[in-house]
């Protein structure tokens, strides 16, 4: 993780690298709150982002973000519903340590299993990113509050392709300032 970049910039740059080396066309979509776009040269807050990082991305602003993560997921699904895609690859902005190799594995498995969820697991703990097939979009639109996709994925546990990984970064999120400081010291 580059300490001079925000959490979002770190994960978006990884996705940019993976999608640049990928031969298939990807729709890159990011859902941001209206305070996330940085106006200065460098980001000072963990979730701010410089506009140049977003080149090639469709940007959706979620003004309802305080109502929970479900509002961001639904905004993305609504946008993707009319696109000719097999599913979405769901990332969380507070997980900058997800390795590029894990991202590539999830993408490759989603191609082989486009009608199944694809998810990395670290020591039996579910991680991110997770591929969500198009056939579950309607269910995602029923989410409310701070419900992420977990409930829907768990309800369809027989439809999950599991990728076992030794990469702890796929489960490590930054919920508190101590988490961020711990990461910055270790890098």
C-alpha positions in Angstrom: 0.0 0.0 0.0 1.3 3.4 -0.9 1.0 5.7 2.2 0.9 8.8 0.0 -2.4 7.7 -1.6 -5.8 7.3 0.0 -7.4 3.9 0.7 -9.6 4.3 -2.4 -6.7 5.3 -4.6 -4.8 2.2 -3.6 -7.5 -0.2 -4.4 -8.6 1.5 -7.6 -5.0 1.5 -8.9 -4.8 -2.3 -8.3 -8.0 -2.7 -10.3 -6.7 -0.4 -13.0 -3.5 -2.6 -13.3 -5.5 -5.8 -13.5 -8.0 -4.5 -16.0 -5.3 -3.0 -18.1 -3.7 -6.5 -18.4 -7.0 -8.2 -19.0 -8.1 -8.8 -22.6 -11.9 -8.7 -21.9 -13.7 -5.5 -21.7 -14.8 -4.4 -18.2 -17.1 -1.7 -17.1 -15.4 0.0 -14.3 -17.8 1.7 -12.0 -17.1 3.4 -8.7 -19.8 4.6 -6.2 -18.6 7.6 -4.1 -20.2 9.9 -1.6 -20.2 13.6 -2.6 -17.3 14.4 -0.3 -14.9 11.8 -1.8 -13.6 13.8 -4.8 -10.4 15.6 -3.9 -9.8 19.1 -5.1 -6.2 19.5 -4.0 -3.0 18.0 -5.4 -2.8 15.2 -2.8 -5.4 13.4 -0.7 -5.4 14.1 3.0 -8.3 11.9 4.1 -8.5 8.1 3.8 -11.5 8.1 1.4 -10.7 11.1 -0.8 -9.6 10.4 -4.3 -7.8 12.4 -7.0 -9.8 12.7 -10.2 -6.9 11.4 -12.4 -7.2 8.0 -10.7 -10.7 7.8 -12.1 -9.8 8.0 -15.7 -11.8 5.3 -17.5 -14.2 4.8 -14.6 -17.9 5.6 -14.5 -18.6 7.6 -11.4 -21.8 7.4 -9.5 -22.4 9.8 -6.6 -24.4 8.3 -3.7 -25.9 11.1 -1.7 -27.7 8.6 0.5 -24.5 6.9 1.7 -25.4 7.6 5.4 -28.3 5.2 5.0 -25.8 2.3 4.7 -23.7 0.3 2.2 -26.9 -1.1 0.6 -27.5 2.3 -1.1 -24.1 2.1 -2.8 -24.6 -1.5 -3.9 -28.1 -0.7 -5.3 -26.8 2.3 -7.2 -24.2 0.2 -8.9 -26.6 -2.6 -9.7 -29.1 -0.2 -11.1 -26.4 1.2 -13.4 -25.2 -2.3 -14.4 -28.6 -3.8 -15.0 -28.9 -2.4 -18.5 -25.3 -3.4 -19.5 -24.4 -6.6 -21.3 -22.4 -8.1 -18.4 -22.3 -11.4 -16.6 -22.2 -9.9 -13.1 -20.4 -7.4 -10.9 -17.1 -7.6 -9.0 -17.8 -6.1 -5.6 -14.9 -4.4 -3.8 -15.0 -2.4 -0.6 -13.1 0.9 -0.4 -11.7 0.2 3.1 -9.8 -2.9 1.9 -6.6 -1.6 0.2 -4.5 -4.7 0.9 -6.4 -7.0 -1.5 -3.6 -8.4 -3.7 -3.7 -8.1 -7.5 -3.3 -11.9 -7.7 -6.5 -12.5 -5.7 -8.4 -10.0 -8.0 -7.1 -11.9 -11.0 -8.1 -15.3 -9.5 -11.7 -14.1 -8.8 -12.0 -12.6 -12.4 -10.7 -15.9 -13.9 -13.0 -18.1 -11.8 -16.0 -15.8 -12.7 -15.3 -16.4 -16.4 -15.4 -20.2 -15.7 -18.5 -19.9 -13.5 -20.5 -16.9 -14.6 -23.7 -18.0 -12.9 -22.1 -18.6 -9.5 -20.7 -16.3 -6.8 -16.9 -16.3 -6.7 -15.3 -15.4 -3.4 -11.8 -15.7 -1.9 -11.5 -17.2 1.6 -8.6 -16.7 4.0 -8.6 -19.5 6.6 -12.3 -20.1 6.1 -13.1 -16.4 6.5 -14.9 -14.9 3.4 -13.1 -12.1 1.7 -13.2 -9.6 -1.1 -13.6 -9.0 -4.0 -16.7 -11.1 -4.6 -18.2 -11.8 -8.0 -22.0 -11.6 -8.0 -23.7 -13.1 -11.0 -26.3 -11.0 -12.9 -29.1 -13.5 -11.9 -28.9 -12.1 -8.3 -29.2 -8.4 -9.3 -32.9 -8.3 -8.4 -32.2 -9.6 -4.9 -29.4 -7.0 -4.4 -32.0 -4.3 -5.1 -33.9 -5.5 -2.0 -31.0 -4.7 0.4 -31.6 -2.0 3.0 -29.5 -0.1 5.5 -26.1 -1.4 6.3 -26.8 -4.8 4.8 -24.2 -5.7 2.3 -24.5 -8.6 -0.1 -23.6 -11.1 2.7 -27.2 -12.2 3.4 -27.9 -12.9 -0.3 -24.6 -14.8 -0.7 -25.3 -16.9 2.4 -28.9 -17.7 1.2 -27.3 -19.2 -1.9 -24.3 -21.0 -0.3 -24.7 -23.9 -2.8 -23.8 -21.4 -5.6 -20.4 -20.2 -4.3 -17.1 -21.0 -6.0 -14.6 -20.8 -3.2 -11.0 -19.6 -3.8 -8.8 -20.6 -0.8 -6.0 -18.1 -0.4 -3.1 -17.4 2.0 -3.5 -13.7 1.3 -4.8 -12.0 4.5 -5.4 -8.8 2.6 -8.6 -10.1 1.2 -10.2 -10.0 4.7 -8.4 -7.0 6.3 -10.5 -3.9 6.3 -9.8 -0.5 7.9 -12.6 0.4 10.3 -10.7 2.6 12.7 -7.7 4.9 12.7 -5.7 2.3 14.6 -6.1 -0.1 11.7 -4.8 2.5 9.2 -1.8 3.3 11.5 -1.0 -0.4 11.8 -0.9 -0.8 8.0 1.1 2.4 7.5 3.7 1.2 9.9 4.0 -2.2 8.3 4.5 -0.9 4.8 
